[in-house]
């Protein structure tokens, strides 16, 4: 009861003095990382507080530099071709898969020509085969088609394509 009386008395005094009881706006700060493990905090231009150096508790682990998004679908196809070749090595150069894709679909992942679909013109029965670990992906998914083709080539099934040279 005594604490409540003191609190009410202080509130009454503050109100009598015309003190605004809204809190002041919080200051903003800019944080720049200039050295690994060290953050420099500087106040917003309107404040006159000196910068404070706050050491990081431990050095940050190295991170890979952000990579730019591929400029075109074709650029992305080349990236996927290299990734798929690592997963499913085959003897031909990557350019042979590129040439096959250009011959089959002109790099148009949405193309449907009769019973054939996508970048490498798979028919539905071949796509759904047990050989294909990507058969649950849509047949027009360009990434799945590239990886499935690398798997087919890895397994020695080059003759499936009329355009294969």
C-alpha positions as CSV (number, residue, x, y, z in Angstrom):
1,X,0.0,0.0,0.0
2,X,2.9,2.3,0.9
3,X,4.5,1.8,-2.6
4,X,1.3,2.5,-4.3
5,X,0.9,5.8,-2.4
6,X,4.4,6.8,-3.3
7,X,3.8,6.0,-7.0
8,X,0.6,8.0,-7.0
9,X,2.3,11.0,-5.3
10,X,5.1,10.9,-7.9
11,X,2.6,10.8,-10.8
12,X,0.7,13.7,-9.3
13,X,3.8,15.7,-9.0
14,X,4.9,15.0,-12.5
15,X,1.5,15.9,-13.9
16,X,1.5,19.2,-11.9
17,X,4.9,20.1,-13.3
18,X,3.6,19.6,-16.9
19,X,5.9,16.7,-17.7
20,X,4.8,14.7,-20.6
21,X,4.8,11.0,-19.7
22,X,5.3,9.6,-23.2
23,X,8.7,8.1,-23.7
24,X,11.1,9.8,-26.0
25,X,11.7,8.3,-29.4
26,X,14.4,5.6,-29.4
27,X,17.6,6.5,-31.1
28,X,18.4,4.7,-34.3
29,X,21.9,3.5,-35.2
30,X,23.8,2.3,-38.2
31,X,25.8,-0.9,-37.7
32,X,28.7,-1.5,-40.1
33,X,31.0,-4.5,-40.1
34,X,34.4,-3.3,-41.2
35,X,36.6,-6.0,-39.7
36,X,35.7,-9.7,-39.1
37,X,34.5,-10.1,-35.6
38,X,34.2,-6.3,-34.9
39,X,31.0,-4.3,-35.2
40,X,31.1,-0.5,-35.2
41,X,27.9,1.1,-34.0
42,X,27.5,4.7,-34.9
43,X,24.5,6.9,-34.1
44,X,22.1,8.3,-36.6
45,X,23.2,11.7,-37.9
46,X,20.8,13.6,-35.5
47,X,22.5,12.2,-32.4
48,X,25.9,13.3,-31.1
49,X,27.0,10.0,-29.3
50,X,30.5,8.8,-30.1
51,X,30.8,5.5,-31.9
52,X,31.2,2.4,-29.7
53,X,33.1,-0.7,-30.7
54,X,31.4,-3.9,-29.7
55,X,33.6,-7.0,-30.2
56,X,31.9,-10.0,-31.6
57,X,31.7,-13.0,-29.2
58,X,33.5,-15.2,-31.7
59,X,34.7,-14.8,-35.3
60,X,31.9,-15.3,-37.8
61,X,32.3,-18.5,-40.0
62,X,33.3,-17.7,-43.5
63,X,30.4,-17.5,-45.9
64,X,30.3,-18.0,-49.6
65,X,30.0,-14.9,-51.6
66,X,26.4,-14.4,-52.9
67,X,26.1,-15.6,-56.4
68,X,24.2,-13.7,-59.0
69,X,21.1,-15.3,-60.4
70,X,21.6,-16.6,-63.9
71,X,20.7,-14.0,-66.5
72,X,18.7,-16.4,-68.7
73,X,17.0,-19.8,-68.6
74,X,19.8,-21.1,-70.8
75,X,22.4,-19.9,-68.3
76,X,20.5,-21.8,-65.6
77,X,20.4,-24.9,-67.9
78,X,24.2,-24.9,-68.2
79,X,24.6,-24.7,-64.4
80,X,22.2,-27.6,-64.0
81,X,24.1,-29.6,-66.6
82,X,27.3,-29.2,-64.7
83,X,25.7,-30.1,-61.4
84,X,24.0,-33.1,-62.9
85,X,27.3,-34.3,-64.5
86,X,28.9,-34.3,-61.0
87,X,26.0,-36.4,-59.7
88,X,25.8,-38.7,-62.7
89,X,29.2,-38.7,-64.5
90,X,29.2,-39.6,-68.2
91,X,31.9,-39.7,-70.8
92,X,30.6,-37.1,-73.3
93,X,31.5,-33.4,-72.9
94,X,28.8,-31.2,-71.5
95,X,28.5,-29.5,-74.9
96,X,27.1,-32.8,-76.2
97,X,24.2,-32.6,-73.8
98,X,23.7,-28.9,-74.8
99,X,23.7,-29.8,-78.5
100,X,21.2,-32.6,-77.8
101,X,18.9,-30.2,-75.9
102,X,19.1,-27.6,-78.7
103,X,18.3,-30.2,-81.3
104,X,15.4,-31.7,-79.4
105,X,13.7,-28.6,-78.1
106,X,15.7,-25.4,-79.0
107,X,16.1,-25.0,-75.2
108,X,12.3,-24.6,-74.9
109,X,11.4,-26.4,-71.6
110,X,7.6,-26.0,-72.3
111,X,7.6,-27.6,-75.8
112,X,5.3,-30.5,-76.4
113,X,5.6,-32.2,-79.8
114,X,3.0,-35.0,-80.1
115,X,3.8,-37.5,-77.3
116,X,7.2,-35.8,-76.5
117,X,7.7,-33.2,-73.7
118,X,10.2,-30.7,-72.5
119,X,13.9,-30.0,-73.1
120,X,14.8,-33.5,-74.0
121,X,11.5,-34.6,-75.5
122,X,10.7,-37.5,-73.1
123,X,7.5,-39.5,-73.7
124,X,5.4,-40.2,-70.7
125,X,6.2,-43.9,-70.5
126,X,9.9,-43.3,-70.5
127,X,9.7,-40.5,-68.0
128,X,7.7,-42.6,-65.6
129,X,10.2,-45.5,-65.8
130,X,11.9,-46.9,-62.7
131,X,15.3,-45.8,-64.1
132,X,14.3,-42.2,-63.6
133,X,14.7,-40.9,-60.0
134,X,12.9,-37.7,-61.1
135,X,9.8,-39.3,-62.5
136,X,7.7,-37.8,-59.6
137,X,8.6,-34.3,-60.9
138,X,6.5,-32.8,-63.7
139,X,7.6,-34.0,-67.1
140,X,8.1,-30.3,-68.2
141,X,10.4,-29.4,-65.2
142,X,13.6,-28.4,-67.0
143,X,15.8,-29.2,-64.0
144,X,14.3,-32.7,-63.6
145,X,14.8,-33.2,-67.4
146,X,18.4,-32.2,-67.3
147,X,19.2,-34.4,-64.3
148,X,17.2,-37.3,-65.7
149,X,19.1,-37.1,-69.0
150,X,22.5,-37.1,-67.1
151,X,21.3,-40.2,-65.3
152,X,20.2,-41.8,-68.6
153,X,23.6,-41.1,-70.1
154,X,25.4,-42.3,-67.0
155,X,23.4,-45.6,-67.4
156,X,24.5,-45.8,-71.1
157,X,21.1,-44.9,-72.7
158,X,22.3,-42.4,-75.3
159,X,20.4,-44.1,-78.1
160,X,17.1,-42.9,-76.7
161,X,17.4,-39.7,-78.6
162,X,17.2,-39.3,-82.4
163,X,19.3,-36.2,-82.2
164,X,22.2,-37.9,-80.3
165,X,25.3,-37.8,-82.4
